Amino acid sequence: MELFDILKSFFSEKKWEDVSKIDKSRNFFMINRIMAISFPLQAQAFNNTKIDPVPVIDFWKSTLNRSYKATPGWFFTATAKKEKTKNFMPPENVSDFIKNKYEISNREISELGKYFPKEFKDFSKGIEELLG
């Protein structure tokens, strides 16, 4: 049984009976880590290498069943999505001026546009105004 299957079975007695001791042991670390979101002191107390993971998972299930009637909102947290940024490339005359003035290559121009698009755009705009 996978981690999310075990987490979903916390609130269903029928599904909980299907969770084996081996599944509990294999997923102990991640379940303890998820539970540390709302129960940091208890989770830290279970971070002992000699502790038996099966009763700990049973403890987490009983704790959640006493505190919540359904899966709590913090249980499945989403990861932050990375913003997509467009690479900025200045006009050809500005690009040529920057390459000659600062003795850099096309690759470095494209890296500036990739890693610092806003700053490079502002810089290029200023040079474009100077060049006319």
C-alpha positions in Angstrom: 0.0 0.0 0.0 1.3 3.4 -0.9 1.6 6.5 1.4 -1.5 8.3 0.1 -3.6 5.2 0.4 -2.6 4.8 4.0 -3.3 8.5 4.7 -6.7 8.2 3.1 -7.5 5.1 5.2 -7.0 7.0 8.5 -10.7 8.0 8.4 -12.1 4.7 7.2 -12.1 1.6 9.4 -12.7 -0.8 6.5 -9.7 0.5 4.6 -7.6 0.7 7.8 -7.9 -3.1 8.3 -6.2 -3.6 4.9 -3.1 -1.7 6.0 -0.4 -4.1 7.0 2.3 -3.7 9.6 4.9 -3.7 6.8 3.1 -0.8 5.0 3.0 1.1 8.3 6.7 0.6 8.8 7.7 1.6 5.3 5.7 4.8 5.4 6.5 5.8 9.0 9.0 8.5 8.1 6.7 10.4 5.7 3.6 10.0 7.9 5.5 11.3 10.9 6.8 14.2 8.8 3.3 15.1 7.6 1.9 14.9 11.1 4.7 17.3 12.2 2.9 20.1 10.4 0.3 20.3 13.2 1.8 18.2 15.9 5.5 19.1 16.0 6.3 18.2 19.6 4.7 14.7 19.3 6.4 14.1 15.9 9.8 15.0 17.3 9.3 12.6 20.2 8.8 9.8 17.7 12.0 10.6 15.9 13.9 7.9 17.7 15.7 5.2 15.7 14.7 2.5 18.2 11.0 3.2 18.3 8.6 0.7 16.8 6.8 2.5 13.9 3.6 0.4 13.9 2.2 1.7 17.2 3.2 5.2 16.2 1.1 5.1 13.0 -1.8 3.7 15.1 -1.4 6.6 17.5 -1.5 9.1 14.6 -4.7 7.5 13.3 -6.4 7.6 16.7 -5.3 11.2 17.3 -6.6 12.3 14.0 -9.9 10.5 14.5 -10.4 12.2 17.9 -9.5 15.6 16.5 -11.1 15.6 13.0 -14.1 14.0 11.4 -12.6 14.1 7.9 -9.3 14.7 6.3 -7.9 18.1 7.6 -6.9 20.8 5.1 -3.2 20.8 6.1 -3.0 17.0 5.5 -2.3 17.2 1.8 -0.3 20.4 1.2 0.4 21.5 -2.3 3.8 22.6 -3.6 4.4 26.0 -4.8 4.4 26.3 -8.6 7.3 27.9 -10.3 6.5 31.0 -12.3 7.3 30.9 -15.9 9.4 33.8 -17.0 10.1 34.8 -20.6 13.6 35.2 -21.7 14.3 38.7 -22.7 16.4 39.4 -25.8 17.2 43.0 -26.7 17.0 44.4 -30.2 20.0 43.5 -32.5 21.6 47.0 -32.4 21.5 47.0 -28.5 22.8 43.5 -28.3 25.7 44.3 -30.6 26.5 47.4 -28.6 26.5 45.4 -25.3 28.6 42.6 -26.8 31.3 45.1 -28.0 31.2 47.4 -25.0 31.4 44.6 -22.4 33.3 42.0 -24.5 30.7 39.3 -24.0 29.2 36.6 -26.3 25.7 35.8 -27.5 25.5 33.1 -24.9 26.1 35.6 -22.1 23.5 37.9 -23.6 20.9 35.1 -23.6 21.8 34.1 -20.0 21.3 37.7 -18.9 17.9 37.6 -20.5 17.1 34.3 -18.9 18.2 34.8 -15.4 17.6 38.6 -15.0 14.9 39.4 -17.5 13.4 42.5 -15.7 16.8 44.1 -14.9 18.2 43.3 -18.3 15.2 44.7 -20.0 15.5 48.0 -18.1 19.2 48.1 -18.8 18.7 47.5 -22.5 15.9 50.1 -22.7 18.3 52.7 -21.3 21.0 51.8 -23.9 18.3 51.8 -26.7 17.4 55.4 -25.7 21.0 56.4 -25.8 21.6 54.9 -29.2 18.5 56.6 -30.6 
